[in-house]
């Protein structure tokens, strides 16, 4: 994984470790239980007493404050295990015009409609989901979430290695198009947070994690903050797929971008059948600041050994791409979420959660960058 991406992930995980204690402190009320309780043998059992303290605090924080006529809590079943199929469609397009004269380069990447088996474990609103790489070219998925009454977050990592690409370029009077290329690797790290204004009657967690039950229809104005880091890496094998391969060419290329979004929207839970069935819909329009941090292109071999004509042309193009510092802009985007579930009984639940994010940016130097990420998770959960 690219060094810059590793740094980005480390920073986000650090931010998360800061958010979680703050979020916990905001919901904690004074409890008489301390982490230094004494067990029956007279010795301190730190692990047991700490877990008891955390469990009681978490139950109090999750259930207190709700209007019991609108939201209930499955008492006696704090845990949930989900087996789900994650289906996704990720599309990314990059267009670089006017690199030299009227030349351009366009690349279109997509995962296609991919499906992946994953498992999730949840405890009183906290959740951990994981879909490992089962084969050499399969994708990896990871998420860490906390869905509280007032606020919550979800941190997701998608690592795609089986993208498909199309490419088109124009150099002077020479135009080329390539289809059905084995695409690059794509790594997307996304942090989404929310705040519920009508948090006594409306439960976001009932739609997204099913650790609480919305028993009567309700809606709320919501606010949210999102961060997206995206890394796209084209390796040596990608460039070898192009015909008329010359030894004087690019060998690797990568793109790293960041995006910060903030918005206010609305969410609604429609409930029927005595709370056993629910349909959720939410839309969050957002003001977004985007920054393409870097586009790096490396030559094939030692460029100092190239003939002067090839060397000067390559350097001229690469300098124009890499030296532009105006790739920052404000734009408008949105997040759409739909969810449906059926509480079969007090233990079993069947549901589906869908989301779609759309990022479109056009920068001053003519660079166009678009990313669409749509995900559907169908799951069967068991409470205990």
Secondary structure, 3 states (H helix, E strand, C coil): CCHHHHHHHHHHHHHHHHHHHHHHHHHCCCCCCCCCCECCCCCECHHHHHHHHHHHHHHHHHHCCCCCCCEECCCCCCEEEEEEEEEEEEEEEEEEECCCCCCEEEEEEECCCEEEEEEEEEECCEEEEEECCCCCCCCEEEEEEEECCCEEEEEEEEEECCCEEEEEEEECCEEEEEEEEECCEEEEEEEEEEEECCCCCCCCHHHHCCCCEECCCEEEEEEEEEEEEEEEEECHHHHHCCCCCCCCCEEEEEEEEEEEEEEEEEEEEEEECCCCEEEEEEEEEEEEEEEEEEEEEEECCCHHHCCHHHHHHHHHHHHHHHCCCCCEEEEEEEEEEEEEEEECCCCEEEEEEEEEEEEEEECCCCCEEEEEEEEEEEEEEEEC
